[in-house]
Amino acid sequence: MAQLITPAELDDLLRSGTARVLDVRYRLDRPDGSAEHLEGHVPGAVYVDMETELSQHGRPEDGRHPLPSTESLQAAARRWGLRDGDTVVIYDDDRSLGASRAWWLLTRSGVGDVRILDGGLGAWRAAGLPLETGPVVPEPGDVSLTALEEPVLSIDEAAALAASGVLIDVRAAERYRGEVEPIDPIAGHIPGAVNLPTGAYMDGERFRDAASLRALFADVGVTEGVDAAAYCGSGVTAAQAVFAAERAGLRLGIYPGSWSQWTHTPGRPVATGAAP
């Protein structure tokens, strides 16, 4: 279940010693957020690296952020100090994009209580709560993870879903339309995909309420029982759409290869313009 936690609620958990906190600060223009983490983080928060712990290196045709193996994710989670039964709280400072990737990987790997800090680090600061500086090196944990349970689409399954169900492209509208492409080799979108950008799910840094999210998804054809999935540029920000959908009582799969894989695979068609 997609669970949010307020800064005050997290502060209470920290005072009782019943939460493990993960700092997943990551941006396309600043993939390594470790320096910012050292300058100030929620007390006890462990820095999580998107590039090496929530992804693995692969070939260009695998996409920019291939999913980590269960074994490597488990090793990372144990480095973060996670133990079976822990309450895990995750945050970042950019619309919960990095936090959602960690939430998705952990919940779909068998961790039962994973929450996202509503409003991220900015909300924590705005609440007047303290920050801690310097590195956090917890005692290693012993959490046991399972293979991903979430529907994870291959490139062929994504192409088929765009024709038979609803495939959501969560990139900015101008990238979807093919007007600009700052990262990948070709501009446009997967033919048949609809556009619902990352910002649509948010009110500033906070997720919109469940009713508003249901209406957003309904506008692009996603209602209960509809076969649907999301993709983005490299499989990271699509997880934010999955969190939003679950908050709305809906279910989305993910095409993790996303546009970076699609455009590095010869022969894949590309659509441009505002229409699917």
C-alpha positions as CSV (number, residue, x, y, z in Angstrom):
1,M,0.0,0.0,0.0
2,A,1.2,3.5,-0.8
3,Q,1.7,5.1,2.6
4,L,2.7,8.7,3.3
5,I,4.0,9.9,6.7
6,T,4.1,13.4,8.0
7,P,7.2,15.1,9.4
8,A,5.6,15.1,12.9
9,E,4.8,11.4,12.6
10,L,8.3,10.6,11.6
11,D,9.7,12.7,14.4
12,D,7.6,10.6,16.8
13,L,8.9,7.3,15.3
14,L,12.5,8.6,15.6
15,R,12.0,9.5,19.2
16,S,10.7,6.0,19.9
17,G,13.5,4.4,17.9
18,T,11.2,2.5,15.6
19,A,12.1,3.7,12.1
20,R,14.9,3.3,9.6
21,V,15.2,6.4,7.4
22,L,16.7,6.5,3.9
23,D,17.8,9.6,2.1
24,V,17.5,9.1,-1.7
25,R,18.5,12.5,-3.0
26,Y,18.9,12.2,-6.7
27,R,18.3,14.5,-9.7
28,L,19.1,14.1,-13.4
29,D,21.4,17.1,-13.2
30,R,22.8,16.0,-9.8
31,P,22.8,12.2,-9.6
32,D,25.1,12.0,-6.6
33,G,23.4,13.6,-3.6
34,S,25.9,12.5,-1.1
35,A,27.5,15.9,-0.5
36,E,24.1,17.4,0.2
37,H,23.4,14.5,2.6
38,L,26.5,15.2,4.6
39,E,25.5,18.9,4.8
40,G,22.2,18.1,6.4
41,H,19.7,15.2,6.7
42,V,17.0,13.8,8.8
43,P,18.7,12.4,12.0
44,G,19.8,8.9,11.4
45,A,19.0,8.8,7.7
46,V,21.3,6.7,5.6
47,Y,22.3,7.9,2.2
48,V,21.1,5.7,-0.7
49,D,22.9,5.9,-4.0
50,M,20.6,5.7,-7.0
51,E,23.3,4.7,-9.5
52,T,24.9,1.9,-7.6
53,E,22.3,0.6,-5.2
54,L,18.9,1.2,-6.8
55,S,20.2,0.4,-10.3
56,Q,22.9,-1.6,-11.9
57,H,25.2,-0.8,-14.8
58,G,24.2,-2.3,-18.1
59,R,24.6,-1.9,-21.8
60,P,22.9,1.1,-23.6
61,E,20.2,-1.2,-24.9
62,D,19.3,-2.1,-21.2
63,G,18.4,1.5,-20.5
64,R,20.2,4.0,-18.2
65,H,19.0,2.5,-14.9
66,P,18.5,-1.3,-15.1
67,L,17.0,-2.9,-12.1
68,P,19.4,-4.2,-9.5
69,S,19.4,-8.0,-8.8
70,T,17.7,-9.2,-5.7
71,E,21.1,-10.2,-4.3
72,S,22.6,-6.7,-4.8
73,L,19.5,-4.9,-3.5
74,Q,19.5,-7.1,-0.4
75,A,23.2,-6.4,0.2
76,A,22.5,-2.6,-0.1
77,A,19.5,-2.8,2.2
78,R,21.6,-4.6,4.8
79,R,24.2,-1.9,4.5
80,W,21.4,0.6,5.2
81,G,20.8,-1.3,8.4
82,L,17.4,-2.7,7.5
83,R,16.1,-5.7,9.4
84,D,13.0,-7.8,8.8
85,G,10.0,-6.1,10.3
86,D,11.4,-2.6,10.3
87,T,9.3,0.4,9.5
88,V,11.2,2.2,6.7
89,V,10.7,5.9,5.8
90,I,12.2,7.3,2.6
91,Y,12.6,10.8,1.4
92,D,14.3,13.0,-1.1
93,D,14.1,16.7,-2.1
94,D,12.6,16.5,-5.6
95,R,8.9,15.4,-5.7
96,S,9.6,12.0,-4.2
97,L,11.0,10.8,-7.5
98,G,14.1,9.0,-6.0
99,A,12.1,8.0,-2.9
100,S,9.5,6.4,-5.0
101,R,12.1,4.2,-6.8
102,A,13.3,3.0,-3.4
103,W,9.8,2.5,-2.2
104,W,8.8,0.4,-5.2
105,L,11.9,-1.8,-5.1
106,L,11.6,-2.5,-1.4
107,T,7.8,-3.1,-1.2
108,R,7.9,-5.3,-4.3
109,S,10.8,-7.2,-2.7
110,G,8.9,-8.2,0.4
111,V,9.4,-5.3,2.8
112,G,6.0,-4.8,4.4
113,D,6.1,-1.3,6.0
114,V,7.7,1.3,3.7
115,R,6.5,4.9,3.8
116,I,7.4,8.1,1.9
117,L,7.9,11.4,3.9
118,D,5.1,13.6,2.6
119,G,6.7,16.8,1.2
120,G,10.2,15.4,1.5
121,L,13.1,17.1,3.2
122,G,11.6,20.5,2.5
123,A,8.6,19.6,4.7
124,W,10.8,18.4,7.4
125,R,12.7,21.7,7.4
126,A,9.5,23.7,7.2
127,A,8.2,21.9,10.3
128,G,11.2,23.3,12.2
129,L,12.6,19.8,12.9
130,P,16.4,19.3,13.4
131,L,18.9,18.2,10.8
132,E,22.0,16.1,11.4
133,T,25.3,16.5,9.5
134,G,28.0,14.1,8.6
135,P,27.9,10.4,7.5
136,V,25.6,7.8,8.9
137,V,27.0,4.3,9.1
138,P,24.5,2.0,10.8
139,E,25.1,-1.5,12.1
140,P,24.5,-3.9,9.2
141,G,21.0,-5.3,9.0
142,D,19.8,-8.8,8.2
143,V,16.7,-8.1,6.0
144,S,15.8,-10.9,3.6
145,L,14.4,-9.8,0.2
146,T,12.4,-11.7,-2.3
147,A,12.4,-11.5,-6.1
148,L,10.3,-8.6,-7.5
149,E,6.6,-9.3,-7.4
150,E,5.5,-6.3,-9.4
151,P,4.7,-6.7,-13.1
152,V,7.9,-5.6,-14.8
153,L,7.4,-5.2,-18.5
154,S,9.9,-6.1,-21.2
155,I,10.3,-3.9,-24.3
156,D,8.0,-6.2,-26.3
157,E,5.4,-6.2,-23.5
158,A,5.5,-2.4,-23.3
159,A,4.9,-2.2,-27.1
160,A,1.9,-4.6,-26.8
161,L,0.4,-2.8,-23.8
162,A,0.5,0.5,-25.7
163,A,-1.9,-1.1,-28.2
164,S,-4.1,-3.2,-25.9
165,G,-4.1,-1.3,-22.6
166,V,-2.8,2.0,-21.2
167,L,0.9,2.8,-21.3
168,I,1.6,6.1,-19.5
169,D,4.6,8.2,-20.4
170,V,5.4,10.3,-17.3
171,R,8.0,12.6,-18.9
172,A,7.5,16.3,-19.5
173,A,5.0,17.1,-22.3
174,E,7.6,18.6,-24.6
175,R,9.7,15.5,-24.4
176,Y,6.6,13.3,-25.1
177,R,5.7,15.4,-28.1
178,G,9.2,15.1,-29.4
179,E,10.0,18.8,-29.3
180,V,13.1,18.4,-27.2
181,E,15.2,15.5,-26.0
182,P,18.0,16.5,-23.7
183,I,19.2,13.0,-22.9
184,D,18.3,10.2,-25.2
185,P,19.2,9.9,-28.9
186,I,15.7,10.2,-30.4
187,A,12.8,12.5,-29.4
188,G,9.2,11.4,-29.2
189,H,7.3,8.6,-27.4
190,I,6.3,5.0,-27.8
191,P,3.4,4.8,-30.3
192,G,0.1,4.4,-28.4
193,A,1.4,5.8,-25.1
194,V,-0.5,8.6,-23.3
195,N,1.2,11.4,-21.4
196,L,0.7,12.1,-17.7
197,P,3.8,14.0,-16.5
198,T,5.4,13.6,-13.1
199,G,4.2,17.0,-11.9
200,A,0.6,16.2,-12.4
201,Y,0.6,13.8,-9.4
202,M,1.9,16.5,-7.0
203,D,0.8,19.6,-5.2
204,G,4.2,21.2,-4.9
205,E,6.3,18.6,-3.1
206,R,3.3,16.6,-1.8
207,F,1.2,14.0,-3.5
208,R,-2.4,15.0,-4.4
209,D,-5.2,13.4,-2.5
210,A,-6.6,10.1,-3.6
211,A,-9.7,11.5,-5.3
212,S,-7.7,13.9,-7.4
213,L,-5.3,11.2,-8.4
214,R,-8.1,8.9,-9.4
215,A,-9.5,11.6,-11.7
216,L,-6.1,12.2,-13.3
217,F,-5.7,8.5,-14.1
218,A,-9.3,8.2,-15.3
219,D,-8.6,11.1,-17.8
220,V,-6.0,8.9,-19.5
221,G,-8.1,5.7,-19.3
222,V,-6.7,4.1,-16.2
223,T,-9.5,2.9,-13.9
224,E,-9.9,-0.2,-11.7
225,G,-9.2,-3.4,-13.7
226,V,-7.6,-1.7,-16.6
227,D,-4.2,-3.2,-17.7
228,A,-1.8,-0.3,-17.3
229,A,1.9,0.5,-16.8
230,A,4.2,3.5,-16.7
231,Y,7.5,4.4,-18.3
232,C,9.8,7.5,-18.2
233,G,13.3,8.2,-19.4
234,S,15.2,5.6,-17.6
235,G,12.8,3.8,-15.2
236,V,13.3,5.9,-12.1
237,T,10.5,8.5,-12.1
238,A,7.9,6.0,-13.4
239,A,7.8,4.6,-9.8
240,Q,6.3,7.9,-8.7
241,A,3.3,7.2,-10.9
242,V,3.0,3.8,-9.4
243,F,3.0,5.3,-5.9
244,A,0.3,7.8,-7.0
245,A,-1.8,5.1,-8.6
246,E,-1.6,2.9,-5.6
247,R,-2.6,5.9,-3.4
248,A,-5.6,6.2,-5.7
249,G,-6.6,2.6,-5.3
250,L,-5.2,1.6,-8.8
251,R,-2.4,-0.6,-10.0
252,L,0.3,0.1,-12.5
253,G,3.2,-2.0,-13.7
254,I,6.5,-0.5,-14.8
255,Y,8.5,-0.7,-18.0
256,P,11.9,-0.1,-16.4
257,G,13.8,0.0,-19.7
258,S,11.8,3.1,-20.6
259,W,12.6,5.6,-23.3
260,S,16.4,5.1,-22.9
261,Q,16.1,1.4,-23.8
262,W,13.5,2.0,-26.5
263,T,15.7,4.5,-28.4
264,H,18.8,2.3,-28.1
265,T,17.0,-0.7,-29.7
266,P,17.1,-0.6,-33.5
267,G,13.8,-0.8,-35.3
268,R,11.5,0.5,-32.6
269,P,9.0,3.0,-34.0
270,V,8.7,6.5,-32.6
271,A,5.7,8.8,-32.4
272,T,5.7,12.5,-32.1
273,G,3.1,15.2,-31.4
274,A,0.4,15.4,-28.7
275,A,-1.6,12.3,-29.8
276,P,-0.7,8.8,-28.7
